[in-house]
Amino acid sequence: MPEVKKMIPLLGQEVAASEVPITKASEPWSEYQLEDGSTVRFKSVATSILRLEGQYNQDGTPIYIVLSAPVINVVDASANLRQKVH
């Protein structure tokens, strides 16, 4: 799939960007043990990656914007926090 060029709003102005297709992803989970006894897993999944046209950081690397969505999974919850299911 080829890159798609578009204009996006950024810091109050329209800037040129190319949506770069994702060809491979590795999205590991971060796991958190909570004080209430629960275990929660979290990861951020990229939904789109844009490269700003003609914009580079100090070492000449192109600047990218990553649009993402959070994914949350409750692995375990304490019995006292669970709702009774009939």
N, C-alpha and C positions, 0 to 999 in steps of 0.2 A: 504494500500500500504506500503510495507516495506521500510526501509531506504536504500538508494543506496550509497555505498562507492565509493569514487573517489579521485584522486590526483588533487590538484588545485595549480596554481602558486600564491605565496604570498610572497611579499618582496624579490623577486629574488630567491626563492627556491620552490620546490614542497612539499606540505604538505598534509597529509591524512585528509580527511573530509568525513562526512556523510551527504547526502542530507536528511533532515527531512521533511516528508510530512506535509503540513498545513491542519489541520482538521477543523479549525474555524477561521474566520477573522472578524475584526471590523475596518473599515478604515474610520474614520470621515474626513470631509473636514475642511480645514482652509480657512477662507474667508477674503479677503483683499479689503478695499475701497481705491481706488487710487485717487491721486490728480486730474487726468483728468476726474473724475466723473464715471469711470468704476468700476465694482465690479468683482473680479476674485476669483474663488475657486481653491484650489490646494490640492492634496493628493498624497502620495507616496504609490504605491501598491507593496507588496512583490511578486516577481516572483519565488523566490527560497530561502530557508534558509538552510545554511550549518553549522554543528557543527564540529569544529576542533577536531580531535582525539588526546587525551592526552594533550590538552592545556586548562589551567584553569587560572582564574584571582586570585587575592590575597586572596579572601575568599573561594576559591575552586569551584566556579561556572564555568561550561563549557563555552568556548568562541564560539559565533555564528557569522556568517557573513550573512548579509541579502542582497540579490540582489533585486533591486527594479526598478520600472519604474514610472516616474511622470505622473499624469493625471491632466490636466488643463481645467477648464470650465469657460468661460466668461459668467457671469450671466447677466450683464447689461453693456452697453457701451453708452456713451453720444451720442446724435444725431449728433453732429458736427464731431464725429469720425467715424461714420458709412458710408459705401460706399453706394451710391445710387444703388438700385436694380431695374432693368426694368421689 
